[in-house]
Amino acid sequence: MKLLRFLPVTVALVILQTMPSSASGPIAGRASVIDGDTIEIKGERIRLHGVDAPESWQKCGETTAAPSFMT
C-alpha cells in the first residue's frame, strides 16, 4: 500500500523523461565561446551539461582550498 503513494511521482518522472527537448532540431554553424560552460551558435546559447567552469565574471585563483578528495 505504501508503494502506491509513489506511483504518481513515478509516472510523472517517466513522462518528463520521454518528452522531447526544447530544441527543434540540430543547430549548425560557427560556435562562439561565452564562458567556460556556455557556447553560442546563431544566437542560441547552449550550456554544456556536466561542465563545471567559472563564469566569465568569476576569478579563478590559488586562494580556493582543494577539494577534500585531493588531499
N, C-alpha and C positions, 0 to 999 in steps of 0.2 A: 504494500500500500504506500509506503514511503517513497518508493521509486516512481510512482505515478506523478508525484508533485514536480519531478524534474522533466517530465515529458514535454510540456510546453516550451521550456527553455531549450531542450534538445532539438525540437522541431524548428524553432526559430533559428538556431545556430546552423542547422543543415540548410535551411532556406537561404540564409545570408551567404553561406559558403558557395552555393551553386549559382548565385546571381552574377551576371556579367559585371565587369569593372566599368567605371565611368568612361573609359576610353572607347571611342567609336571605331577605332582601327589602328593600324600601325602608324607611327609617326616617323617620318624620314626627313633628313636634312642635316645641316651643319649644327653641331651642338656647341653651346657656349657654357662655360663653367660659371655658375653663380657663386657657389661656395663649395666647401668640402663634400657635401652630400646632395647638391642640387645642380641640375643642368637645365638648359632651356633650348628647345628646338621649335622654331617657327612660332615663338610667343607662348609656347606651352611649357610651364615649369614642371619638372619631374624630380621628385625626391627619390633618392636611391635607398631602397629598403635594406636595413641591416648595416648601413654605413654610419658609424658614429664619428663625426668630424666636427671641429669647431665651426661656428658660424662666422661669416665674414667680419663681424664686428667684435668677435672674441679674440683675445690674445692667447697664444699657446706658448708656454714657457716652462722653465725648470722649477718654478715655485710650487707647482702642484705635487702632492705626495703620490708615490707609486701605489698602484692597487695592491691589496694585501697578498694576492697570489703571486706577485712578482718578487716579494721579499722572502 
